[in-house]
């Protein structure tokens, strides 16, 4: 799997994985919260769009899967003698959420929220791949390889849901806009040793 497969326009700064490898405890804590927020985002979509039967059917098992990932990261933290700690502000997701059109058309907001979720999953997948290839800890290499495969599936699921509820041409146009904006966000963020994104 590579960045082309994921559709991302800008690869992660190669320094990120080297910095992350030196601060694995911080990365695992941030990762735990990312999984928690992924589950919460799916729940929020279900709550706000309960009439979208396909969305509810598809996202319900993803909620369980993301929560399972959260539990797995917690277990990894415990095995290292680490506690969860306080949640940190996710500047990356915060900037992506500014792209969502919350005022006006109900369907436009749904499309944008689904595309934000797809972007977060795609970027997470790319970062998990880097960790699975570069870390020396064999247990974490296996762990992140498994999660990379899962996140890739989620990324596609959110795009498919967008195309279920919106015209494909509109989805493609908006997705292109989001990819360009995401690349600019990534370019503007400094690599952090304590952040998954």
Helices and strands as residue ranges (DSSP letters): H 3-6, H 15-22, H 24-48, H 53-79, H 91-97, H 106-134, H 138-165, H 168-188
